[in-house]
C-alpha cells in the first residue's frame, strides 16, 4: 500500500482546518493582528522629555529589570495570538508605541517568540514622543516584496509631528496583500479639539488605499492600527467610508468588522467607565464575498484573555497596563490586541 506523507506545516493546517466546520474540511485559516504595545521604550536617556521619563533616573525608574519584564510580557501575548486556530501563530502583526528597531529585535528574540522567527519592517517616525509603528511577520506565511512610510503633514501647521503610516506589500500564500499600519493622532485636546488631525490621518490612509487599488484592483488591502477613534467616528465612518454591515460593502469598498464589537459595547481599551474600539482592522471589500478560492474574511477577535485584565479595584476588567502613574504594575498594555482570520480552500493534495 502506498503511503502518503505530509510536511509538518501542511499537517498542522489540515488538522486545524477540520476544526472550522465539518462541511469546510479543506479551509485553511490565516490570521493578521495589531497590538499597541504601550510605551515600549529602551532604557537609554537621549535627553528629551519622554526618554528621560523612561530611563533609570526618570520618574518611572525605567531600568533593565522593568524593560526586560515588559519585553517578555509583550512576547508572551504575541506568541499566543491566533494559536488556538493557527498553530504557526499570526502571519503578520502591526505594532505601535515602540521606540526604535532595537526594542523590536529584543522582542522577537524573547523566549516566547524566538521559535516563530518573526522578521521586522520598521522606519523611524518624527513623532514628538519618539514612538513608531512597525510590522512583524512570519516569513513562512508572508513574503514582503516592498515597504514604504508615508508622512502626515499639515500645511497650516508645519511643526506638527506624528507617527508615519507604514505600507508593507507582499504575498500571503501567493495572494497580493497590502498592509497599512497606523497610529493616528491622540485625543490629547479632547475628541473635538483633535478631530481634524485624525480626519487628516484618515485622508492620507484613504489616499494610500485608493492608489493601491488604482494600480492593482485585485489586490487585498488591510488597514490596521490604533486610530484613536471608534468605528462610528467621522474619520473612519465617513472619510475611510468603512462599512460595518457586510451587505453594504462593495468589492471596491472597505469592511470594518470591529463595528460589531463597538455596537455590543465590547472595547479594546477603557477610560473613565467607557469602552472604546480604537484598535481596528479594516479590510478591502474583495475579502467579503463567498468565493473561498481566494482569501475571504472569516471572523474578528479582541484578544481580551483573563490574564490581560485588572483583577481587582476600580479598574477591574480593564487592560492590565505596565504602569499606573509611576507605579510599576508589571502588566502588559492599556490596549487589547485585535485579530482577523481569513480562510481559503487549500489546493488539492497531489
C-alpha positions in Angstrom: 0.0 0.0 0.0 1.3 3.4 -1.0 1.9 5.7 2.0 1.2 9.5 1.8 3.4 11.9 3.8 2.7 15.5 4.7 5.2 18.1 5.7 4.7 19.3 9.3 3.3 22.7 8.2 0.7 21.1 5.8 -0.3 18.6 8.5 -0.8 21.4 11.1 -3.0 23.3 8.6 -5.0 20.1 7.8 -5.6 19.4 11.5 -6.8 22.9 12.2 -8.9 23.2 9.0 -11.1 20.4 10.3 -12.0 22.5 13.4 -13.5 25.3 11.3 -16.5 23.2 10.3 -17.4 19.7 9.2 -18.5 21.0 5.8 -15.4 23.0 5.2 -12.7 20.4 5.9 -10.4 21.9 3.2 -10.5 25.5 4.5 -7.2 26.8 5.8 -7.1 29.7 8.3 -4.6 32.6 8.4 -4.5 35.4 10.9 -3.4 39.1 10.9 -3.2 41.1 14.0 -2.5 44.5 15.6 -1.2 45.4 19.1 -0.5 48.7 20.7 2.5 47.8 22.9 2.1 50.9 25.2 5.4 52.7 25.6 7.9 50.1 24.7 10.9 52.3 25.2 14.5 51.3 25.8 16.3 52.5 28.9 18.8 54.9 27.2 18.3 58.5 28.0 18.8 60.7 25.0 18.0 63.9 26.9 14.5 64.6 25.7 11.2 64.6 27.7 9.9 61.1 27.1 13.3 59.5 27.0 14.1 61.0 30.4 10.8 59.6 31.8 11.6 56.1 30.6 15.2 55.9 31.9 16.7 54.6 35.2 16.8 58.1 36.6 13.4 59.2 35.3 10.1 59.4 37.1 9.3 55.8 36.2 12.7 54.4 37.2 12.8 52.5 33.9 15.7 50.2 34.4 16.8 46.9 32.7 14.7 44.7 35.0 11.5 46.5 34.2 12.4 46.8 30.5 13.0 43.1 30.1 9.9 42.2 32.0 7.9 44.4 29.6 9.6 42.8 26.6 8.8 39.3 27.9 5.3 40.2 28.7 4.7 41.6 25.2 6.3 38.5 23.7 4.1 36.2 25.7 0.9 37.9 24.4 2.0 37.9 20.8 3.1 34.3 21.0 -0.4 33.3 22.0 -2.3 35.2 19.3 -4.3 33.0 17.0 -2.6 29.9 18.3 -5.9 28.2 19.1 -6.8 28.3 15.3 -3.5 28.8 13.5 -0.7 26.6 15.0 2.0 28.8 13.5 0.6 31.9 15.0 -0.2 35.2 13.2 1.1 35.7 9.7 1.7 39.4 10.4 1.1 41.7 13.3 1.3 45.5 13.2 2.6 47.2 16.4 2.6 50.7 17.7 4.2 52.7 20.5 7.7 51.2 20.0 10.7 53.5 20.3 13.0 52.0 17.7 14.1 48.9 15.9 16.3 47.8 18.8 13.3 47.1 21.1 11.7 45.1 18.3 14.8 43.0 17.9 14.7 42.3 21.6 11.0 41.4 21.4 11.3 38.9 18.5 14.2 37.2 20.2 12.4 36.8 23.6 12.0 33.2 24.7 8.2 33.0 24.0 8.6 34.4 20.4 12.0 33.1 19.3 10.5 30.0 17.8 8.3 32.0 15.4 11.4 33.6 13.8 9.5 36.9 13.1 11.0 39.4 10.8 10.7 43.2 11.2 9.7 46.1 8.9 10.4 49.4 10.7 11.1 53.1 9.9 11.8 55.9 12.3 9.0 58.4 12.6 9.2 62.1 13.5 6.7 61.7 16.3 7.2 64.1 19.3 7.0 61.2 21.7 9.6 59.3 19.8 7.4 56.3 19.1 6.9 54.5 15.7 4.8 51.8 14.1 6.1 48.6 12.6 5.1 45.2 11.2 6.3 41.9 12.4 5.7 38.9 10.1 6.4 35.2 9.8 8.4 34.6 6.6 6.9 31.1 6.3 3.5 32.7 5.9 4.0 36.2 4.5 6.6 37.3 1.9 7.4 41.0 1.9 8.0 42.5 -1.5 8.2 46.2 -0.6 7.6 48.7 2.1 7.2 52.5 2.4 6.5 55.0 5.2 4.0 57.8 4.5 4.3 61.1 6.4 1.3 63.1 7.6 2.0 66.8 7.2 -0.3 69.7 7.8 0.2 72.8 5.5 -1.2 75.1 8.2 0.9 73.6 11.0 4.4 72.9 9.7 5.7 72.0 13.2 3.1 69.1 13.5 4.8 65.7 14.1 3.1 62.3 14.4 3.7 58.7 13.5 4.2 57.7 9.9 1.8 55.3 8.2 3.6 52.2 7.2 2.7 50.4 4.0 4.0 46.8 3.6 3.2 44.9 0.5 3.7 41.2 0.0 2.3 37.8 -0.7 0.1 35.8 1.7 0.1 32.2 0.3 0.7 33.7 -3.2 -2.0 36.4 -3.0 -1.1 40.1 -3.2 -1.7 41.9 0.1 -1.0 45.4 1.2 -1.0 46.1 5.0 -1.1 49.7 6.2 -0.1 50.1 9.9 -1.4 53.3 11.6 -1.3 55.1 14.9 -3.4 58.2 14.4 -3.0 61.4 16.5 -4.3 61.2 20.0 -7.3 62.9 21.7 -5.0 65.0 23.9 -7.0 68.1 23.4 -10.3 66.3 23.6 -12.2 64.5 20.8 -13.5 67.6 19.1 -10.3 69.6 19.6 -8.2 67.0 17.9 -10.7 65.6 15.4 -9.2 67.4 12.4 -5.9 65.7 13.0 -7.4 62.2 12.7 -9.5 63.3 9.7 -6.2 64.3 8.1 -4.7 60.9 9.0 -7.7 59.2 7.6 -7.4 61.2 4.3 -3.8 60.1 4.0 -4.7 56.5 4.6 -7.6 56.7 2.1 -5.2 58.1 -0.5 -2.7 55.2 0.1 -5.6 52.7 -0.3 -7.0 54.3 -3.4 -3.6 54.4 -5.0 -3.1 50.7 -4.3 -6.5 49.8 -5.7 -6.0 52.0 -8.8 -2.7 50.3 -9.6 -3.9 46.8 -8.7 -7.7 46.4 -8.5 -7.4 42.7 -7.4 -5.0 43.4 -4.5 -6.3 42.9 -1.0 -5.8 45.8 1.5 -5.7 45.6 5.3 -5.8 48.8 7.3 -4.9 48.3 10.9 -3.9 50.4 13.9 -4.7 52.4 16.9 -6.9 55.0 15.2 -7.8 56.9 18.4 -11.3 56.9 17.0 -14.2 54.5 17.2 -15.7 52.8 14.0 -18.5 55.4 14.2 -16.4 58.5 14.2 -16.1 60.8 11.2 -12.5 59.7 10.3 -13.4 56.0 10.0 -17.1 56.0 9.0 -17.1 59.0 6.6 -13.5 59.6 5.4 -12.5 56.0 5.0 -16.1 55.1 4.3 -15.6 51.8 6.1 -18.9 49.9 6.5 -19.9 47.7 9.4 -22.6 45.7 7.6 -21.3 43.2 5.1 -24.4 43.8 2.9 -23.3 47.4 2.4 -19.8 46.5 1.2 -18.9 46.5 -2.4 -15.7 44.8 -3.7 -14.2 48.3 -4.2 -15.2 49.4 -0.7 -14.0 48.8 2.9 -15.4 46.5 5.5 -14.9 47.2 9.2 -15.6 44.1 11.3 -14.8 46.0 14.5 -18.1 47.8 14.2 -19.9 44.8 15.6 -17.8 44.9 18.8 -18.5 48.6 19.2 -22.2 48.1 18.8 -22.1 45.5 21.5 -20.1 47.7 23.9 -17.0 45.4 23.8 -13.9 47.5 23.6 -10.1 47.4 23.1 -9.4 50.0 25.9 -11.4 51.5 28.7 -11.4 55.1 30.1 -13.5 56.6 32.9 -16.1 53.8 32.7 -16.4 53.8 29.0 -15.1 51.3 26.4 -13.7 52.3 23.0 -12.7 50.4 20.0 -9.7 52.5 18.9 -7.8 49.4 17.8 -9.2 48.3 14.4 -8.6 46.1 11.4 -10.4 47.2 8.3 -10.3 45.2 5.0 -11.0 45.7 1.4 -14.4 44.6 0.1 -12.9 41.9 -2.1 -12.4 39.8 1.0 -16.1 39.8 2.0 -17.5 37.6 -0.8 -18.2 33.9 -0.9 -15.6 32.7 -3.3 -13.1 31.0 -1.0 -10.7 30.0 -3.7 -9.1 33.3 -2.6 -8.7 34.7 1.0 -12.1 35.7 2.5 -12.9 37.2 5.9 -14.0 34.6 8.5 -14.1 36.4 11.8 -12.5 39.1 14.0 -11.4 38.9 17.6 -10.5 41.2 20.5 -7.9 39.2 22.5 -9.0 40.0 26.0 -8.0 37.0 27.9 -8.3 37.0 31.7 -4.5 37.3 32.4 -4.6 40.7 30.5 -7.2 42.1 32.8 -7.1 44.1 36.1 -8.5 41.6 38.6 -9.4 43.9 41.5 -10.1 47.6 42.3 -11.9 50.3 40.5 -10.2 49.3 37.2 -11.3 45.7 37.4 -11.8 44.3 33.9 -9.7 47.0 32.3 -6.5 46.1 30.5 -3.7 45.5 32.9 -1.1 48.1 31.9 2.6 48.5 32.6 2.2 51.5 34.9 -0.5 53.2 36.9 1.0 56.7 37.0 4.6 56.0 38.1 3.7 52.8 39.9 5.0 49.7 38.1 2.3 47.1 37.7 4.3 44.7 35.6 1.3 44.4 33.3 1.0 44.3 29.5 -0.6 47.2 27.7 -3.5 49.6 28.1 -4.9 48.2 24.8 -6.0 44.7 23.9 -4.7 43.1 20.7 -7.1 42.7 17.8 -7.1 40.0 15.1 -8.8 39.0 11.9 -9.0 35.5 10.5 -9.0 34.8 6.8 -9.8 31.4 5.1 -9.4 29.9 1.7 -9.6 26.5 0.2 -6.3 24.6 0.2 -5.1 23.2 -3.1 -5.8 19.5 -3.7 -3.2 17.2 -2.3 -1.2 15.6 -5.1 
